[in-house]
Amino acid sequence: MLATLGDIVFEASSELVRTFSDAQHTTSGRWTAHEVIGQKPAQEFGGPALRTLSLAIRLDSALGVDPEAEAAILRTAVEEGEVLPLLLGGEVCGDWIAKEMSEAWRNIGADGQIGVIDVNLALEEYA
């Protein structure tokens, strides 16, 4: 097991490859600019902002996964506002919500089945 996101287990074996790549983590602060007549705005730090994380996930039937079924699980997490605990290499990385996902459908067969779905998943820290 490489990682888990809620009930989704990212793993790589001789029978199944379900992994992510291009993980991008963003940390920022909350700042407010107060207008001052005749001067530059006064900046005030309001505290940390919610962290964000984006993942590129390849769901490939040739690697032992059912792309359409697994994309549906991710879609449900986004549409129902599920809180997803993230564990990476056995280390707890907090709770996250799936804010948005996009899908690129690739290798569509003559029977209409999708062979590969490339997913971009945008997560936001749940505080």
C-alpha positions as a Markdown table, in Angstrom:
| # | Residue | x | y | z |
|---|---|---|---|---|
| 1 | Met | 0.0 | 0.0 | 0.0 |
| 2 | Leu | 1.4 | 3.3 | -1.1 |
| 3 | Ala | -1.3 | 5.5 | 0.3 |
| 4 | Thr | -5.0 | 5.6 | 1.1 |
| 5 | Leu | -7.6 | 8.4 | 0.5 |
| 6 | Gly | -10.8 | 7.4 | 2.3 |
| 7 | Asp | -11.6 | 3.9 | 1.0 |
| 8 | Ile | -9.4 | 4.3 | -2.1 |
| 9 | Val | -6.1 | 2.3 | -1.7 |
| 10 | Phe | -3.2 | 3.3 | -3.9 |
| 11 | Glu | -1.1 | 0.3 | -4.5 |
| 12 | Ala | 1.2 | -1.4 | -7.1 |
| 13 | Ser | 1.6 | -5.1 | -7.5 |
| 14 | Ser | 1.9 | -7.6 | -10.4 |
| 15 | Glu | -1.9 | -7.8 | -10.6 |
| 16 | Leu | -3.0 | -4.2 | -10.0 |
| 17 | Val | -1.6 | -0.7 | -10.4 |
| 18 | Arg | -3.6 | 2.2 | -8.8 |
| 19 | Thr | -1.2 | 5.1 | -8.2 |
| 20 | Phe | -1.1 | 8.9 | -8.5 |
| 21 | Ser | 1.5 | 11.2 | -9.8 |
| 22 | Asp | 2.2 | 14.9 | -10.1 |
| 23 | Ala | 1.0 | 15.5 | -6.5 |
| 24 | Gln | 1.1 | 19.2 | -5.8 |
| 25 | His | 0.7 | 20.6 | -2.3 |
| 26 | Thr | 0.0 | 24.3 | -1.6 |
| 27 | Thr | 0.3 | 26.1 | 1.7 |
| 28 | Ser | -0.7 | 29.8 | 2.0 |
| 29 | Gly | -1.7 | 32.5 | 4.5 |
| 30 | Arg | -4.8 | 34.7 | 4.7 |
| 31 | Trp | -4.1 | 38.4 | 4.2 |
| 32 | Thr | -6.4 | 41.3 | 4.3 |
| 33 | Ala | -5.6 | 44.8 | 2.8 |
| 34 | His | -7.2 | 47.7 | 4.7 |
| 35 | Glu | -7.6 | 50.8 | 2.6 |
| 36 | Val | -6.0 | 53.9 | 4.0 |
| 37 | Ile | -6.8 | 57.3 | 2.4 |
| 38 | Gly | -3.7 | 58.8 | 0.8 |
| 39 | Gln | -1.5 | 55.9 | 1.7 |
| 40 | Lys | -0.8 | 52.3 | 0.6 |
| 41 | Pro | -3.2 | 49.7 | 2.1 |
| 42 | Ala | -2.2 | 48.3 | 5.5 |
| 43 | Gln | -1.7 | 44.5 | 5.4 |
| 44 | Glu | -3.0 | 42.3 | 8.2 |
| 45 | Phe | -2.3 | 38.6 | 8.5 |
| 46 | Gly | -5.4 | 36.7 | 9.3 |
| 47 | Gly | -3.8 | 33.2 | 9.9 |
| 48 | Pro | -3.1 | 30.2 | 7.8 |
| 49 | Ala | -5.4 | 29.3 | 4.8 |
| 50 | Leu | -6.6 | 25.8 | 4.1 |
| 51 | Arg | -3.9 | 23.7 | 2.3 |
| 52 | Thr | -4.7 | 22.3 | -1.1 |
| 53 | Leu | -3.5 | 19.1 | -2.8 |
| 54 | Ser | -3.9 | 18.0 | -6.4 |
| 55 | Leu | -3.3 | 14.5 | -7.7 |
| 56 | Ala | -3.2 | 13.0 | -11.2 |
| 57 | Ile | -4.6 | 9.5 | -11.1 |
| 58 | Arg | -4.5 | 7.1 | -14.0 |
| 59 | Leu | -7.2 | 4.5 | -14.0 |
| 60 | Asp | -6.1 | 2.0 | -16.6 |
| 61 | Ser | -8.0 | -1.3 | -17.4 |
| 62 | Ala | -4.7 | -2.8 | -18.6 |
| 63 | Leu | -3.3 | -2.3 | -15.1 |
| 64 | Gly | -6.1 | -4.2 | -13.4 |
| 65 | Val | -8.6 | -1.5 | -12.5 |
| 66 | Asp | -12.1 | -0.8 | -13.7 |
| 67 | Pro | -11.7 | 2.9 | -14.9 |
| 68 | Glu | -15.5 | 3.7 | -15.0 |
| 69 | Ala | -16.3 | 2.2 | -11.6 |
| 70 | Glu | -13.4 | 3.9 | -9.9 |
| 71 | Ala | -14.0 | 7.2 | -11.5 |
| 72 | Ala | -17.6 | 6.9 | -10.2 |
| 73 | Ile | -16.3 | 6.5 | -6.7 |
| 74 | Leu | -14.3 | 9.7 | -7.0 |
| 75 | Arg | -17.2 | 11.5 | -8.5 |
| 76 | Thr | -19.4 | 10.5 | -5.6 |
| 77 | Ala | -16.8 | 11.8 | -3.1 |
| 78 | Val | -16.9 | 15.2 | -4.9 |
| 79 | Glu | -20.6 | 15.4 | -5.3 |
| 80 | Glu | -21.5 | 14.3 | -1.8 |
| 81 | Gly | -18.9 | 16.3 | 0.1 |
| 82 | Glu | -17.2 | 13.3 | 1.7 |
| 83 | Val | -14.4 | 13.9 | 4.2 |
| 84 | Leu | -11.5 | 11.7 | 3.2 |
| 85 | Pro | -8.6 | 10.8 | 5.6 |
| 86 | Leu | -5.3 | 10.7 | 3.7 |
| 87 | Leu | -2.5 | 8.3 | 4.7 |
| 88 | Leu | 0.8 | 8.4 | 2.8 |
| 89 | Gly | 3.3 | 5.6 | 3.4 |
| 90 | Gly | 1.5 | 4.8 | 6.7 |
| 91 | Glu | 1.7 | 8.4 | 7.9 |
| 92 | Val | -1.5 | 10.3 | 8.7 |
| 93 | Cys | -1.7 | 13.5 | 6.5 |
| 94 | Gly | -5.0 | 14.8 | 7.8 |
| 95 | Asp | -8.6 | 14.9 | 6.5 |
| 96 | Trp | -9.4 | 16.3 | 3.0 |
| 97 | Ile | -12.4 | 17.1 | 1.0 |
| 98 | Ala | -12.6 | 16.4 | -2.8 |
| 99 | Lys | -13.4 | 19.8 | -4.2 |
| 100 | Glu | -13.2 | 19.1 | -7.9 |
| 101 | Met | -12.2 | 16.5 | -10.4 |
| 102 | Ser | -11.7 | 16.4 | -14.2 |
| 103 | Glu | -11.6 | 13.3 | -16.4 |
| 104 | Ala | -9.9 | 12.6 | -19.7 |
| 105 | Trp | -11.4 | 9.5 | -21.3 |
| 106 | Arg | -8.9 | 7.6 | -23.4 |
| 107 | Asn | -8.8 | 4.3 | -25.3 |
| 108 | Ile | -12.5 | 4.0 | -25.9 |
| 109 | Gly | -13.2 | 0.6 | -27.4 |
| 110 | Ala | -15.7 | -0.4 | -30.2 |
| 111 | Asp | -18.0 | -1.6 | -27.4 |
| 112 | Gly | -18.0 | 1.9 | -25.8 |
| 113 | Gln | -16.0 | 0.8 | -22.8 |
| 114 | Ile | -13.4 | 3.3 | -21.6 |
| 115 | Gly | -9.9 | 1.7 | -21.3 |
| 116 | Val | -8.2 | 4.6 | -19.5 |
| 117 | Ile | -9.5 | 7.5 | -17.5 |
| 118 | Asp | -6.9 | 10.2 | -16.5 |
| 119 | Val | -8.3 | 12.0 | -13.4 |
| 120 | Asn | -7.1 | 15.3 | -11.9 |
| 121 | Leu | -8.4 | 15.5 | -8.4 |
| 122 | Ala | -8.3 | 18.7 | -6.4 |
| 123 | Leu | -8.4 | 18.3 | -2.6 |
| 124 | Glu | -8.8 | 20.9 | 0.2 |
| 125 | Glu | -7.8 | 20.5 | 3.8 |
| 126 | Tyr | -10.8 | 19.8 | 6.1 |
| 127 | Ala | -10.2 | 21.7 | 9.3 |
